[in-house]
Every structure is written in C-alpha cells, then in structure tokens.
Amino acid sequence: MEYQNAFRVFFAAKSQNEAFARIMTAAFLSQYDPTLSEITDVKTAVSEAVTNAIIHGYEERTGEVELFCAYQDGKIYIEVADQGKGIADIIQAREPLYTSKPELERSGMGFTIMETFMEQVRVESRQGEGTRVYMEKTLTTE
C-alpha cells in the first residue's frame, strides 16, 4: 500500500526507549488533527507493543525494535516488530491475564489493551525469528 505519509525507525530494545516510541508516534499522529483521546489510545497501544517486544521478545538479550507508522485516508497504521524469540502460542498470549513472565509481576493485559484502543490488531510471530504486531485506527478528524 502506498501511504500519504509514513516513517520507520529502529531503536535499541531498552525500556527507556518505550517513551521515545510514544513521543515519535504522537508527534506523527498530531499532524492529522486527532482528538486527545485518539492520541492517548494510540500512544498506549504503541507502549504496550514496544514493552512486549523488549520484555518478552528479547528478555535479557540486546536487539532492536522496529516502529513503523503510516497515515492514509483518515487511518493510522502502526507496526511494532522485534527479531527476538517469538511467541509459541499467539492465541494463548492474547488471552487476558496470561503472562509468560509472572516473576516480573506482569499483568498479562498487553494485547487486551492494544485491542481495546485500536480497531484492528494482528500478530505474526515465528519462534526464534521474532514478532510483528500490526495495528490500525480510524481517526475521527482529518
């Protein structure tokens, strides 16, 4: 698909870069006159996806997270990807309250939060190769 506007950025899989991803996404989104609620929803979904990539994808290893944002005809498209360990069971991982890291006191609500704030959430993952989360949201204003 050809987009009206887009950006792609790669950053180190470090927890302090989650805020960077939120800010980049909000700055990009703000060009399209979204509501404050829409900005908050998208930032929250991006935060969850990036946090999952860092904590679950790479665990204690180093790596990169890819963030792609695009805009086309009133809709925002977002991808967050890692090249980490992948998800063994995507259906189970998307269940509310499921966490593979209970020792870290994770809530297991990452995918549920993404699905609550975005219209579409799709997950592709291969063990040993990584995970890519696709999200979409239609904006109420242009």
Secondary structure by P-SEA (a helix, b strand, c coil): cccccbbbbbbcccccaaaaaaaaaaaaaccccccaaaaaaaaaaaaaaaaaaaacccccbbbbbbbbbbccccbbbbbbbbcccccccccccccccccccccccccccaaaaaaaaccbbbbbbbcccbbbbbbbbbbccc
